[in-house]
Each structure stands twice: as structure tokens, then as C-alpha cells.
């Protein structure tokens, strides 16, 4: 292992659901990150979403062939990116600010996500300038790309 790889491995941390809840303002049914396998502030994150038939959207999307809506896969990737933002910035969600989407580019859906799948979300920080964060994101199931997108977000004070 190279010195750079060893330093990155040492800097990586994991997060359980309790730590995620401290970091993100989302709650059921919109919390879409169950565990963080690896996060390196200023670099990248790998997180998990266990997709269950008990998800509130499956009875209506679609009853005869349940599929996770693409917009929720994008949201799961954005929440993953938000955790990376907060870890990089050294802060967490609070009552005075909100984390907003400001852009989604190059979004592609490659395979459906269904009950029983484990969605592995990856986000890599590409840019952080003047409060604008840009990430390359990917969501995979069993090593196959389910969705990918470039996501841009910002953290804003609620009273602005």
C-alpha cells in the first residue's frame, strides 16, 4: 500500500444511523441513507440504502412490478453528497440552514432498483467554491451502475 493510500485509509471513517441522523435533517420517509461505509472529508463517500418492500412509495410505483423511483435514487445520492459536504465543512444540519439542490446534470438511469436490493451510493467532491458544491455521484446494485449524475448543492441560511 502506498503512503497516500495508507493516509486515505487512516482518514476514512464510517457512520451508523445515529451519526447520520445527527448530520442530516431528513427523517422517515425521506431519509435515504442507512449507513456510511467510508467517508474521507474533502474527497469521497460510500453509503448504503437497504431497499425494502416496506418503502412507502412501492404500493404506488408500481403495484404489479415495484421499482424505486429514479428521483428518489437521485435524492439518495444527494443525501450522501450532503454528508460529505458536512464532514468536509466540519458542520452538521441545524435549524438555521438548509441544504438545497441547485443543479443536476448528466443524470442517467441504467437499471431498475427493486425491493431487496442494496443501493451503494458513491459521491466524489469535484468542486467547492463560494458555497457551491459539485459532486460526481453513482448508485450501484450488486456492482452494476443503477444511476449516475453530477449533483450541485449549496448550504443556505434559512433567513437569507
C-alpha positions in Angstrom: 0.0 0.0 0.0 1.4 3.4 -0.9 1.8 6.2 1.7 -1.1 8.1 0.0 -3.4 5.1 0.1 -2.5 4.4 3.8 -3.2 8.0 4.7 -6.6 7.9 2.9 -7.5 4.6 4.7 -6.5 6.1 8.0 -8.6 9.3 7.4 -11.7 7.3 6.3 -14.4 6.9 8.8 -17.7 5.0 9.0 -21.1 6.3 10.3 -24.0 4.4 11.7 -27.6 5.6 11.6 -27.3 7.6 14.8 -24.4 9.6 13.4 -26.2 10.1 10.1 -29.3 11.4 12.0 -27.0 14.0 13.7 -25.7 15.1 10.3 -28.8 15.2 8.0 -32.1 16.9 8.8 -34.1 14.2 6.8 -36.3 11.8 8.7 -38.7 9.0 7.6 -39.9 8.6 4.9 -37.3 10.8 3.3 -34.1 9.7 5.0 -32.5 7.6 2.3 -29.1 6.8 3.8 -28.9 3.8 6.2 -25.1 3.6 6.7 -21.9 5.2 5.6 -19.2 2.7 4.8 -16.5 5.2 4.2 -16.1 9.0 4.2 -13.0 11.0 3.7 -13.6 14.7 4.2 -12.8 16.7 1.1 -12.6 13.7 -1.1 -15.3 11.0 -1.3 -18.0 8.9 0.5 -19.6 5.5 0.1 -23.0 5.0 1.7 -25.8 2.3 1.7 -29.6 2.3 1.3 -31.3 -1.0 2.0 -34.3 -1.1 -0.2 -37.3 -2.8 1.4 -40.8 -3.7 0.2 -41.9 -1.7 3.2 -40.9 1.6 1.5 -43.9 3.9 1.3 -43.6 4.5 -2.5 -43.8 0.9 -3.6 -47.6 0.4 -3.3 -48.0 3.1 -5.9 -44.8 2.7 -8.0 -45.8 0.1 -9.4 -48.0 -2.4 -7.6 -47.5 -5.1 -10.1 -43.7 -4.6 -10.5 -42.3 -2.4 -7.7 -39.4 -0.1 -8.8 -37.7 2.6 -6.8 -38.5 6.0 -8.4 -35.4 7.5 -10.1 -36.0 10.8 -8.4 -35.5 9.1 -5.0 -32.3 7.4 -6.2 -31.0 10.9 -7.1 -32.2 12.1 -3.7 -30.3 9.3 -2.0 -27.2 10.3 -3.9 -27.7 13.9 -2.9 -28.1 13.0 0.8 -24.9 11.0 0.5 -23.2 14.1 -1.0 -24.7 16.3 1.8 -23.0 14.1 4.4 -19.7 14.5 2.6 -20.3 18.3 2.5 -21.0 18.5 6.2 -18.0 16.3 7.0 -15.7 18.5 4.8 -17.1 21.7 6.2 -16.9 20.4 9.7 -20.6 21.1 10.5 -24.0 19.4 10.5 -27.5 20.3 9.7 -29.2 22.8 12.0 -32.4 24.7 12.4 -30.8 27.8 10.9 -29.7 26.4 7.5 -30.9 24.1 4.7 -29.1 22.1 2.1 -30.5 22.8 -1.4 -30.1 21.2 -4.8 -29.0 23.8 -7.3 -28.4 21.5 -10.3 -28.4 18.0 -11.6 -26.5 17.3 -14.8 -25.8 14.2 -16.9 -28.4 12.1 -14.9 -28.7 8.6 -16.3 -30.6 5.5 -15.1 -29.1 2.2 -16.1 -31.0 -0.5 -14.3 -34.1 -0.6 -12.0 -33.8 -0.7 -8.2 -36.2 -3.1 -6.6 -37.2 -4.4 -3.1 -34.4 -6.5 -1.7 -31.6 -4.5 -3.4 -28.9 -2.7 -1.5 -28.1 0.6 -3.2 -24.5 1.6 -2.8 -24.1 5.4 -3.3 -20.8 6.9 -4.1 -20.0 10.7 -4.3 -16.7 12.3 -5.1 -16.2 16.0 -4.4 -15.3 17.8 -7.7 -15.6 21.4 -6.6 -16.3 23.6 -3.6 -16.3 27.3 -4.4 -18.2 30.2 -2.6 -20.6 27.8 -1.0 -21.4 25.8 -4.2 -20.6 22.1 -4.0 -20.3 19.8 -7.1 -20.2 16.0 -6.9 -19.8 13.1 -9.3 -22.3 10.6 -8.0 -23.1 7.0 -8.8 -25.5 4.5 -7.3 -24.9 0.8 -7.8 -26.6 -2.5 -7.1 -24.5 -5.7 -7.0 -21.7 -3.8 -8.6 -23.8 -2.6 -11.6 -24.5 1.1 -12.1 -28.2 1.8 -11.4 -27.9 5.6 -11.8 -25.3 8.4 -12.1 -25.3 12.1 -12.1 -23.4 15.3 -11.4 -25.1 17.0 -8.5 -24.7 20.6 -7.4 -25.8 21.8 -3.9 -25.5 24.7 -1.6 -26.0 25.3 2.1 -28.0 28.4 2.8 -29.2 30.2 5.9 -33.0 29.9 6.2 -33.4 33.7 6.8 -31.5 34.7 3.6 
